[in-house]
Amino acid sequence: MDNSNGPWPTDIKVRRAEKTLDIVFNDGTAFSLPAEYLRVESPSAEVQGHGPGQKVLVAGRRHVGIADVETVGNYAIRIIFDDLHDTGIFSWRYLHQLGAEHEMRWPEFVTALEAAGLSRDP
């Protein structure tokens, strides 16, 4: 296995009751990523837009869960959320980045929601 392309998962678990995706990487890092965080940071065009500066602020997803996870080749997973969003392909590199940046990204997201007069609640 060639690990030169970045971190590689050694364990992935969906904890449906906790609404988290737990992922352990070969570099020793481990993250428990909330479904809501993954949903609002989905790499899909629906969330990220089709170019720079087009990211959509996704509100009302506090209660979203993970219905299923499918592997995509040997480089990513597709997360099917229980709100039926299923178009984001989460590469190992992007999942690692989301884990590493969670403490920075999450407060920025909450602040942006509040500034826009939106809520995490449906």
C-alpha positions in Angstrom: 0.0 0.0 0.0 1.4 3.4 -1.0 0.9 5.9 1.9 2.7 8.7 0.2 -0.6 10.3 -0.9 -1.5 11.2 2.7 -3.2 9.6 5.6 -4.9 6.3 5.2 -7.8 5.0 7.4 -7.1 2.0 9.5 -10.5 1.9 11.1 -13.9 3.5 10.3 -17.0 3.1 12.4 -20.4 4.7 12.2 -22.0 5.2 15.6 -25.6 5.8 14.7 -26.9 6.5 18.2 -24.2 9.1 18.8 -24.5 10.4 15.2 -20.8 10.3 14.6 -18.2 8.8 12.3 -15.2 7.5 14.1 -12.1 7.3 12.0 -8.5 6.2 12.9 -5.6 7.0 10.5 -2.3 5.3 9.9 -0.5 8.4 11.2 -1.9 7.8 14.7 -4.6 10.4 14.6 -8.2 9.5 15.4 -11.3 11.6 15.1 -15.0 11.3 16.1 -16.7 13.5 13.6 -20.3 14.6 14.2 -22.8 13.9 11.4 -24.0 17.5 11.4 -20.4 18.7 10.9 -19.8 16.3 8.0 -23.1 17.3 6.5 -22.5 21.0 6.5 -18.9 20.5 5.2 -19.9 18.0 2.5 -17.6 18.1 -0.5 -20.6 18.0 -2.8 -21.3 20.8 -5.3 -24.6 21.3 -3.5 -22.7 22.5 -0.5 -19.3 23.7 -1.9 -20.7 25.3 -5.0 -19.1 25.1 -8.4 -16.2 27.5 -7.8 -14.3 29.5 -5.3 -16.5 31.6 -2.9 -19.7 29.7 -3.7 -19.9 27.6 -0.5 -23.5 27.4 0.8 -24.2 27.9 4.5 -26.2 24.8 5.4 -28.7 25.4 8.2 -31.1 23.3 10.1 -29.1 20.1 10.3 -28.6 19.7 14.1 -30.5 16.4 14.1 -29.0 14.8 11.0 -27.6 11.3 11.2 -25.7 8.9 9.1 -27.9 6.3 7.4 -25.0 4.5 5.5 -21.5 4.7 4.3 -20.2 3.3 1.0 -16.6 2.9 -0.1 -15.6 4.7 -3.3 -12.6 2.9 -4.8 -9.8 2.8 -2.4 -9.6 6.6 -1.8 -12.9 7.7 -0.3 -16.3 7.1 1.2 -19.7 8.4 0.3 -21.8 9.2 3.3 -25.6 8.9 3.0 -27.2 11.1 5.5 -30.7 10.5 6.9 -31.8 13.8 5.3 -31.2 12.0 2.0 -28.1 14.1 1.1 -25.7 11.6 -0.5 -23.7 13.3 -3.2 -20.5 14.1 -1.3 -17.4 12.0 -1.8 -15.3 12.3 1.3 -11.6 11.4 0.4 -9.3 10.1 3.1 -7.4 13.4 2.9 -10.5 15.5 3.3 -11.8 13.5 6.2 -8.4 13.9 7.9 -8.5 17.6 7.2 -12.0 17.9 8.7 -10.8 16.1 11.8 -7.7 18.2 12.2 -9.6 21.4 11.6 -12.8 20.6 13.5 -12.0 22.9 16.5 -11.4 25.8 14.1 -14.1 25.2 11.5 -17.0 24.4 13.8 -17.1 27.7 15.7 -16.7 29.6 12.4 -19.7 27.7 11.0 -21.8 28.5 14.1 -20.8 32.2 14.0 -21.6 32.4 10.3 -25.0 30.8 10.9 -25.8 33.3 13.6 -24.6 36.2 11.5 -26.9 35.1 8.7 -29.9 34.8 11.1 -30.0 31.1 10.6 -30.2 28.2 13.1 -28.8 24.7 13.5 -32.4 23.6 14.3 -34.7 22.6 11.5 
